[in-house]
Structure formats: structure tokens, C-alpha cells
Amino acid sequence: MPQQTSQEARTVRHDAVISLSSATATLGSRPVLRGVDLAVRRGEVVALLGANGSGKSTAVRSVIGQVPLTGGSVELFGTPLKQFRQWARVGYVPQRTTAAGGVPATVREVVSSGRLSRSRLGLLSSKTDKAAVDRAIGLVGLADRAKDSVSALSGGQHQRVLIARALASEPELLIMDEPMAGVDLASQEILAGTLRRQVAAGVSVLLVLHELGPLEPLIDRTVVLRDGLVVHDGPPTAGALPGHDDHHLTKEDCHPDAAGAASPLPTGLLS
């Protein structure tokens, strides 16, 4: 991979909403990230791809502080992660989870929780808050299910609720871990359309994907990981995409908590 000049590196850091530099991380005793450099610039859509156990989900979780780094650094909007507090600017969609985490809740209640980072004293009372929640639910095509329990929804609809929750804070940056995994075709099309509108509005996006699929037209860059290292960072070309064996995640990728290395999400960013 071509080396950046010092001027190019300074430009990337200045314009980056995410900057992961020389990042290393372990899950249990297993090295997962082994010196990862990753930047997402303002208004850019970056897809993170890789084979089984390559470190895709670990890299994303390290960006939001859920997996602590053993070396290197993370910055969000130019601020070191440890000092970053403006979590309303970040919308996070986790991988393979139920929308309410097993707690009885309606679609509106779950989506409203994504607005708390912008509210005072953890209360949603303003017309602005309510309008933002309604807008987020409408964006994912669930306006007619707003009062329904999330337990009555399909897997694809659950994923749409999680995305609406992330959109409720009107974020400048969306981080999405496998948003298309296990989602039916109709929901894939709705999610692709939702993301298209966010990108058109200038939202920056980092996606973990197995394959580009319906999102391919939106992708500016692909970053491919192999054994915890970046092996490609550039335009999405056929030769850079991972193979068909990437369609199955390891236990560590799916459930990092089981390996004992994950930490709670930062305050203001729900899992």
C-alpha cells in the first residue's frame, strides 16, 4: 500500500471524523488488531471488510471505546477518544442484537432512547425531540408500527428500529456494524434508501460489511483487514473484496464480551 506523505497525513487528520492510528487490541490473549490505521473524512462513506477473525468488528468497537486499545490512538472529530464527550454527534448501530435488549418496549420508546444524548436531564419534552424521533421512525418505514412492541417485529424490522434509534440524535457520523446481516430484501432496500438520504445530507459513515450489495453505489472507499492488518485502502475494486468465506463470523467477532475484552459503551452512546 502506498505510503502517505507527511502533508497528506496532516490533511487527513485535519479533515477526519474518525482517526485510528497504529491501533492494537487483543481479545483474551489473542491479538486482533496489529497496527491498524483508518481514517474517515467528513462526508465520506467507508466500508470495512475482511475475512473471518480479521478484526472488523473489533476495529469499530475500539472507535467508540467499547474495546480498549493496547496501543495506538483513536480520535473522533479531532478529539482524543478519552476526552470526547459529544456523543450526540455519533450514531451507532450494533451488530446482531434485539432492539429492546429483552426489555418490553415500543418502537417509539426504543427510538426515543437514541435522542437522550441531545436532551437535558435525560428527558424528552421538546417538540424538537419528538419531531426528531418521528422523523427517524419515518425514515426507516415504521411510522405505522411506532406504538407496537418491538417483540412483535421481524428481524429486518428490528434492524430498522436500531438504525432509527441511531438517527434520532441527528448525528454527523454513523457507525454501523453489519447493518445488512440477516435482513430480508425488502428491509435491505429500505435501509439502503435511508442511508442514501443520510449521505446526501452530508453524514459521514463507517460500515462493517460482508459484501457491498445494494450499498455499493454509496461507498467511497473500502478498507480490507486481514489478520488485524490493513491490506487494502482505496476505491472499491473487485480484487480488493474479501472472498465468500467471509460470510461467517467467528465467536469473537460476534460476541466480544465472551472473550472478556469488551468494556461498556461510553455514556450517551447506547448499545
Summary of the structure (lengths in Angstrom):
residues: 271
radius of gyration: 17.8
end to end distance: 34.1
largest distance: 53.8
contacts: 879
relative contact order: 0.21
helix: 39%
strand: 24%
